[in-house]
Amino acid sequence: MAGTQDEKGGTAAGEPEALRIDKWLWFARFFKSRSLASQYCGTGRVRIAGNLVGKASHMVRVDDVLTFPLREHIRVIKIVALGTRRGPAREAVLLYEDLAPPSAAPKKTAEAEAGVASRDPGSGRPTKRERRLTDRLKDS
């Protein structure tokens, strides 16, 4: 019968009811190794339903919503399935639903925000004359 528990606390289909958060993040391929996922969970940057998680041993369940920064994006992930192994990427994508997919819009660089003049790649260093003209524009 689907949905009934077996003697190990999992469901009859072989999937457990709860799983360690570091193990799930590794299964879902957010991290290359389980030890990296464990270290990341220990930093206190992961939230489950808005509550900070301080340990990698925290248990997650289906329908939990995880929020965590990863690289330059803030990921908001709803757990759809717990999984039983770390499979291929196509299988890992089925474990979660991305509630806030990363935006495709390019981010402003620190130079652009600070008002630094930008140059085309490969155009080399500015000449003395170009630098003076740029300085005049900044002063006015």
Protein Blocks (a to p, Z undefined) as FASTA:
>chain_A
ZZiacfkopafkopafbdcfklmmmmnopafbfklmmmmmmnopaceehiacfbfkbccd
ehiacdddehjbccddddfbgbjbdcdfklmmmmpccfbdcdfbdcddfklmnopacdde
hkapadfklmmmmmmmmmZZ
